[in-house]
Amino acid sequence: MSLGTRISALVLCLALLATVGFFVTELIIELQNSKEASEITEEQAEELLLSEIKRLPVVTARSCKYVANNIKLDVTDIRYGHEKNIFITCNYETIDASSILLPYTDKLIADMYTYYTENSSSSMNATELALTFGSELQSVLENAKSTSGTLEVVVYEQADGNRKLYLSEQTVNTLYGGLLSVQKKIQDTNSVKIDGEKIDISKFATIRRGANDIIAFRNYDSDVPQTKGWLLAYIDELADEFYRNFIEDNKWQYIVKGLGTTLAITGCAMLMGIVLGFAVAVVRVSYEKTGSMPILNGVCKAYLSIIRGTPVMIQLLIIYFVLLAPLQIDKFIAAVICFGINSGAYVAEIVRGGIMSVDGGQLEAGRSLGLGYGTTMLYIVFPQAFKAVLPSLANEFIVLLKETSVAFYIGVADLTQGGLRIRSVTYSNFMPLIAVAVIYWILVMILTKLVSILERRLRKSER
């Protein structure tokens, strides 16, 4: 090994060690930090809650701002969870907006429709409508009663140390006195009655947008905030993906059943390919050595030319949809026949090359001992050829195992089809496809190991 090669190998090893060390160090730091959240006082908790809650109303939602300014909180208890979360119990007092506004929404939208139609000549927009009738709604709220109760909210301490309030729709609706319920009713209103006449407003986009903007909140994230570092968060995401793709609803059964089908197709096609390949190889070698069976040799050459010159997927489609469709042959059998015929062509050339590589004197020696041609080939030539071609045969079987992945094109529920079925349900590309690839890789490694064991035993027999 040259000096440059050694330096390159050393640099590569150091880079790998540095990468592994970085991830391990990051994981240790994140595990140490993934404990309880830092302590917070009742005053800090109250200030955090009020600041987060009062920032929700949009500019045009004057009624929402009016309710926000009248929300009162009194923190009574603070508990710390094990996911860097803080449970804050508080007494609240707010305006009972829903009790007075829910019966008022029909009149509100009717007034907006009348105002809009009377001023249709002007370039009125939704914002102007929202601001005009927002003031009216605020004056209605000034006569509303207050409501109070006890509420528990959750605050999460994020990886950067900042605290974030978890705002569910129920929490916002409670603290704003039911304004979300009023908002939903307005959004669901498609018609109003004016002077006993029912008027469809669903096509009046300006009125609908203006009505929606009267009670409107900023987009608040109702998902649980991320409290872990990027590495632990990624590990959790992978765990969730694994559960969703394999554990949930027992989707792993698609993979297991598909694996069984793949192994069955590979095993049957391998046996068929060995028998067919050896038979073709014997015909080809016999013709080359003795000139016998010229017609059969011509058939074998045509078979090899066609199979080795066309893609296996095209062969599969032709065999199933063209040749075997009238016979209503099962998809599994059609796949075995296709892959067996395809593998046989490559096995034939591998075996033929191995036989031709054996010294011609071996055949002559057997014949000089009184053995027939067939006996000499079986007991003297074939064993030597088999040792020579074993690595190539193993490679062919590995290729055969991977080629069976196209069987799903004719509807065979193999390993690849199992992964695709999970993907079609979960809409996840990463986990199912990676799982299929890893299983194929493990199968190839197992097959490679078995071949290496067989090679070692054959070398022992030579000694």
C-alpha positions in Angstrom: 0.0 0.0 0.0 1.5 3.3 -1.1 2.0 6.3 1.3 -0.7 8.3 -0.5 -3.3 5.5 -0.1 -2.4 5.1 3.6 -2.8 8.9 4.2 -6.2 8.8 2.4 -7.4 5.9 4.5 -6.3 7.7 7.7 -8.1 10.9 6.7 -11.2 8.9 5.9 -11.1 7.1 9.3 -10.6 10.4 11.2 -13.5 12.0 9.3 -15.8 9.1 10.2 -14.7 9.2 13.9 -15.2 13.0 14.0 -18.7 12.6 12.5 -19.7 9.8 14.9 -18.2 11.8 17.8 -20.2 14.9 16.9 -23.5 13.0 16.8 -22.8 11.1 20.1 -21.8 14.4 21.8 -24.9 16.2 20.5 -27.1 13.3 21.6 -25.6 13.3 25.1 -26.1 17.1 25.4 -29.7 16.9 24.2 -30.4 14.0 26.6 -29.1 16.1 29.5 -31.2 19.0 28.5 -34.4 17.0 27.9 -35.5 17.2 31.6 -38.0 19.3 33.3 -38.4 22.9 32.3 -36.8 25.7 34.2 -38.9 27.2 37.0 -41.3 30.1 36.3 -43.0 32.4 38.8 -46.7 33.1 38.9 -46.2 36.6 37.8 -44.1 35.5 34.8 -46.6 32.8 33.9 -49.5 35.4 34.0 -47.5 37.8 31.9 -46.7 35.1 29.4 -50.3 33.9 29.1 -51.7 37.4 28.7 -49.1 38.5 26.1 -49.7 35.3 24.0 -53.4 35.6 24.2 -53.8 39.3 23.5 -51.7 39.1 20.3 -54.2 36.8 18.5 -56.8 39.3 17.1 -56.1 40.7 13.7 -56.2 44.5 13.0 -59.8 44.6 11.6 -61.2 42.5 14.5 -62.1 45.3 16.9 -64.5 43.2 18.8 -61.8 40.5 19.4 -59.4 43.2 20.6 -62.1 44.5 23.0 -62.6 41.1 24.5 -58.8 40.6 24.7 -58.4 43.8 26.7 -61.0 42.6 29.2 -59.4 39.1 29.8 -58.2 38.7 33.4 -56.1 35.9 34.7 -55.0 34.8 38.1 -52.5 32.0 38.2 -53.2 29.6 41.1 -50.9 26.6 40.5 -47.9 25.6 38.5 -46.8 22.0 37.8 -43.8 20.8 35.8 -44.0 17.8 33.4 -41.3 15.5 32.1 -41.4 16.8 28.6 -40.2 20.3 29.4 -43.8 21.3 29.8 -45.4 23.5 32.4 -49.0 23.0 33.5 -50.5 26.4 34.6 -53.8 26.4 36.4 -55.5 29.9 36.4 -58.8 31.5 37.2 -60.0 33.6 34.3 -62.7 36.2 33.8 -63.8 37.3 30.3 -66.7 38.7 28.4 -69.5 36.2 27.6 -69.4 37.1 23.9 -71.2 34.0 22.5 -74.4 34.5 24.5 -75.0 37.9 23.1 -73.4 37.6 19.6 -74.8 34.2 18.5 -78.4 35.5 18.2 -77.0 38.8 16.7 -75.1 37.3 13.7 -78.1 37.1 11.4 -78.9 40.8 11.9 -75.2 41.7 11.5 -74.9 40.0 8.1 -78.3 41.4 7.0 -77.1 44.9 7.9 -73.9 44.3 6.0 -75.8 43.2 3.0 -78.1 46.2 3.1 -75.1 48.6 3.6 -73.2 47.0 0.8 -76.0 47.1 -1.8 -76.9 50.7 -0.9 -73.3 51.7 -1.5 -72.5 49.4 -4.4 -71.6 52.3 -6.6 -68.5 53.1 -4.4 -65.4 51.0 -4.5 -66.1 49.3 -1.1 -63.9 46.4 -0.1 -64.1 43.8 2.6 -61.7 45.7 5.0 -64.0 48.7 5.0 -67.0 46.5 5.8 -65.2 44.8 8.6 -64.1 48.1 10.2 -67.5 49.7 9.8 -69.4 46.9 11.4 -66.6 45.9 13.8 -67.4 49.1 15.8 -71.1 48.1 15.9 -70.2 44.7 17.2 -68.0 46.2 19.8 -70.8 48.4 21.1 -73.0 45.3 21.4 -70.3 43.6 23.4 -70.1 46.5 25.8 -73.5 45.3 27.1 -72.4 41.7 27.5 -72.1 40.0 30.9 -68.8 38.5 32.1 -68.1 34.8 32.6 -65.4 33.2 34.7 -64.0 29.8 35.5 -60.8 27.7 35.9 -58.6 26.7 33.1 -55.4 24.7 32.7 -53.0 25.7 30.0 -49.7 24.2 29.0 -46.5 26.1 28.3 -43.5 24.3 26.6 -39.9 25.3 27.0 -38.3 25.0 23.6 -34.7 23.9 22.8 -33.6 27.6 22.5 -34.9 28.3 26.0 -37.9 30.3 24.9 -41.3 29.4 26.3 -44.3 28.9 24.0 -47.9 28.6 25.0 -49.9 25.6 23.6 -53.1 27.2 22.2 -55.8 24.7 21.4 -59.1 25.9 19.8 -60.9 25.1 23.1 -58.5 27.3 25.0 -58.9 30.3 22.7 -62.6 29.9 22.5 -62.9 29.7 26.3 -60.7 32.8 27.0 -62.4 34.8 24.3 -65.9 34.0 25.6 -66.9 31.8 22.7 -65.8 34.1 19.9 -64.6 31.1 17.9 -68.1 29.7 18.0 -69.5 33.0 16.7 -66.8 33.0 14.0 -67.8 29.6 12.9 -71.5 30.5 12.7 -70.7 33.6 10.6 -68.6 31.5 8.2 -71.4 28.9 7.9 -74.1 31.5 7.1 -74.9 31.5 3.4 -78.3 33.3 3.4 -80.1 36.0 5.4 -83.7 37.1 5.6 -84.5 40.8 4.9 -88.2 41.8 5.1 -89.2 38.2 5.0 -87.2 37.5 1.8 -84.4 34.9 1.9 -81.3 36.2 0.2 -78.4 34.0 -0.9 -75.1 35.8 0.0 -72.8 32.9 -0.9 -71.8 34.6 -4.1 -71.1 38.0 -2.5 -67.4 37.5 -1.9 -66.9 41.0 -0.4 -69.6 40.6 2.2 -68.4 37.1 3.2 -64.8 38.3 3.5 -65.9 41.3 5.5 -68.0 39.2 7.8 -65.2 36.8 8.4 -62.7 39.6 9.1 -65.0 41.1 11.9 -64.1 38.2 14.2 -60.6 37.0 13.1 -57.6 35.7 14.8 -54.0 35.3 13.6 -52.9 31.9 12.5 -51.9 30.3 15.8 -50.1 27.0 15.9 -52.2 24.4 17.7 -49.6 21.7 17.4 -47.5 20.8 20.4 -44.3 22.9 20.3 -41.0 21.1 19.8 -39.0 21.1 23.0 -36.2 18.7 22.0 -33.0 19.4 20.0 -32.8 18.6 16.3 -31.2 15.2 16.8 -33.8 13.9 19.4 -36.6 15.5 17.3 -35.4 13.7 14.2 -35.2 10.4 16.2 -38.7 10.9 17.4 -39.9 11.7 13.9 -38.3 8.5 12.7 -40.0 6.6 15.5 -43.4 8.1 14.6 -42.9 7.3 10.9 -41.9 3.7 11.8 -45.1 3.3 13.9 -47.3 4.9 11.3 -45.9 2.8 8.5 -45.5 -0.6 10.2 -47.1 -0.9 13.6 -50.3 1.0 13.1 -53.1 -1.3 11.7 -50.5 -4.1 11.4 -49.1 -2.8 8.2 -45.9 -4.9 8.7 -47.9 -7.9 7.5 -47.7 -6.5 3.9 -43.9 -6.7 4.2 -43.8 -10.2 5.8 -46.3 -11.7 3.3 -44.4 -10.0 0.4 -41.1 -11.3 1.7 -42.5 -14.9 1.7 -43.7 -14.5 -1.9 -40.3 -13.1 -3.0 -38.4 -16.0 -1.4 -40.8 -18.5 -2.9 -40.4 -17.0 -6.4 -36.6 -16.8 -6.1 -36.3 -20.4 -4.8 -38.5 -21.9 -7.5 -37.0 -19.8 -10.3 -33.5 -20.7 -9.0 -34.2 -24.4 -9.2 -35.8 -24.1 -12.6 -32.9 -21.9 -13.8 -30.3 -24.5 -12.6 -31.9 -27.4 -14.3 -32.6 -25.5 -17.5 -29.1 -23.9 -17.5 -27.2 -27.1 -17.0 -29.3 -28.8 -19.8 -28.6 -26.0 -22.3 -24.9 -25.9 -21.2 -24.6 -29.7 -21.8 -26.1 -29.4 -25.3 -23.8 -26.5 -26.2 -20.7 -28.1 -24.9 -21.5 -31.5 -26.5 -21.9 -29.7 -29.9 -18.7 -27.8 -29.5 -16.7 -30.9 -28.4 -18.3 -33.7 -30.5 -20.6 -31.9 -33.0 -23.6 -33.8 -31.8 -27.2 -32.4 -31.6 -26.9 -29.6 -34.1 -30.6 -28.9 -34.3 -31.0 -28.8 -30.5 -27.9 -26.6 -30.3 -29.5 -24.1 -32.7 -32.6 -24.0 -30.6 -30.5 -23.3 -27.5 -28.5 -20.5 -29.2 -31.8 -18.9 -30.3 -33.1 -19.2 -26.7 -30.0 -17.6 -25.3 -30.0 -14.8 -27.8 -33.7 -13.9 -27.2 -33.5 -14.1 -23.4 -30.2 -12.3 -22.9 -31.2 -9.6 -25.5 -34.5 -8.5 -24.0 -35.3 -6.9 -20.6 -36.7 -9.2 -17.9 -39.7 -6.9 -17.3 -40.7 -7.2 -21.0 -40.3 -10.9 -20.8 -42.6 -11.0 -17.7 -45.3 -8.9 -19.4 -45.2 -11.0 -22.6 -45.2 -14.4 -20.7 -48.2 -13.4 -18.5 -50.3 -11.1 -20.7 -49.6 -12.7 -24.1 -48.6 -16.4 -23.7 -50.3 -17.5 -20.5 -53.3 -15.2 -20.4 -55.5 -17.5 -22.5 -54.6 -20.4 -20.1 -55.5 -18.4 -17.0 -52.3 -19.3 -15.3 -51.8 -17.9 -11.8 -49.6 -14.8 -11.4 -47.2 -16.5 -9.1 -46.6 -19.4 -11.5 -46.2 -17.0 -14.4 -43.5 -15.1 -12.4 -41.7 -18.3 -11.6 -41.7 -19.4 -15.2 -40.4 -16.1 -16.4 -37.6 -15.7 -13.9 -36.7 -19.4 -14.2 -36.4 -19.1 -18.0 -34.4 -15.8 -17.7 -32.0 -17.2 -15.1 -31.5 -20.4 -17.1 -30.0 -18.5 -20.0 -27.4 -16.9 -17.8 -26.7 -20.1 -15.8 -26.2 -21.9 -19.1 -23.5 -19.6 -20.3 -21.8 -19.5 -16.9 -21.8 -23.3 -16.7 -20.6 -23.6 -20.3 -17.7 -21.3 -19.7 -16.8 -23.3 -16.6 -16.8 -26.6 -18.5 -14.8 -25.2 -21.3 -12.2 -23.9 -18.8 -11.5 -27.4 -17.6 -8.4 -28.8 -19.4 -9.3 -31.1 -22.3 -6.9 -33.7 -20.9 -9.3 -34.4 -18.0 -12.0 -35.6 -20.5 -9.4 -37.7 -22.4 -8.1 -39.2 -19.1 -11.6 -40.3 -18.1 -12.2 -41.8 -21.5 -8.8 -43.6 -21.4 -9.9 -45.2 -18.1 -12.9 -46.7 -19.9 -15.5 -44.2 -18.7 -18.2 -43.1 -21.1 -18.6 -39.5 -22.2 -21.5 -38.8 -19.9 -19.9 -40.5 -16.9 -16.6 -38.6 -17.5 -18.5 -35.3 -17.7 -20.6 -36.1 -14.5 -17.8 -37.3 -12.2 -14.7 -35.5 -13.5 -15.5 -32.4 -15.5 -18.6 -31.1 -13.7 -17.1 -31.0 -10.2 -14.1 -29.1 -11.4 -16.3 -26.7 -13.4 -18.6 -26.2 -10.5 -15.8 -24.9 -8.3 -14.7 -22.5 -11.0 -18.2 -21.1 -11.7 -19.5 -21.0 -8.1 -18.8 -17.2 -7.6 -20.5 -16.4 -10.9 -23.5 -18.6 -10.1 -23.8 -16.9 -6.7 -23.8 -13.5 -8.4 -26.5 -14.7 -10.8 -28.7 -15.9 -7.9 -28.2 -12.5 -6.3 -29.3 -10.8 -9.5 -32.3 -13.1 -9.7 -33.3 -12.2 -6.2 -33.3 -8.5 -7.0 -34.9 -9.0 -10.4 -38.0 -10.5 -8.8 -38.9 -7.0 -7.6 -40.5 -6.3 -11.0 -43.1 -9.1 -10.3 -45.5 -6.5 -9.0 -46.0 -5.2 -12.5 -48.3 -8.2 -13.1 -49.9 -7.9 -9.6 -47.8 -10.4 -7.6 -47.9 -9.3 -3.9 -44.1 -9.6 -3.5 -41.8 -7.7 -1.2 -41.7 -4.6 -3.4 -45.5 -4.6 -3.7 -45.8 -4.8 0.1 -43.7 -1.6 0.5 -45.7 0.1 -2.2 -49.0 -0.8 -0.6 -47.9 0.7 2.7 -46.7 3.8 0.8 -50.1 4.2 -0.9 -51.8 4.2 2.5 -49.5 6.4 4.5 -48.2 8.6 1.6 -44.8 8.2 3.1 -41.9 7.5 0.7 -38.9 7.2 3.0 -39.8 4.5 5.5 -41.5 1.8 3.3 -38.9 2.0 0.4 -35.9 2.1 2.8 -37.4 -1.0 4.6 -37.7 -2.9 1.3 -34.2 -1.9 0.3 -32.7 -3.0 3.7 -34.5 -6.4 3.5 -33.2 -7.0 0.0 -29.7 -6.0 1.2 -29.9 -8.4 4.2 -31.0 -11.3 1.9 -28.1 -10.6 -0.4 -25.7 -10.6 2.5 -27.1 -13.9 3.8 -26.8 -15.5 0.4 -23.2 -14.1 0.0 -22.3 -15.6 3.4 -23.7 -19.0 2.5 -21.7 -19.0 -0.8 -18.5 -18.1 1.0 -19.0 -21.0 3.5 -19.5 -23.3 0.6 -16.4 -22.0 -1.1 -14.3 -22.6 2.0 -15.6 -26.2 2.3 -14.8 -26.9 -1.4 -11.2 -25.6 -0.8 -10.8 -27.9 2.1 -11.8 -30.9 0.0 -9.1 -29.9 -2.5 -6.5 -30.3 0.2 
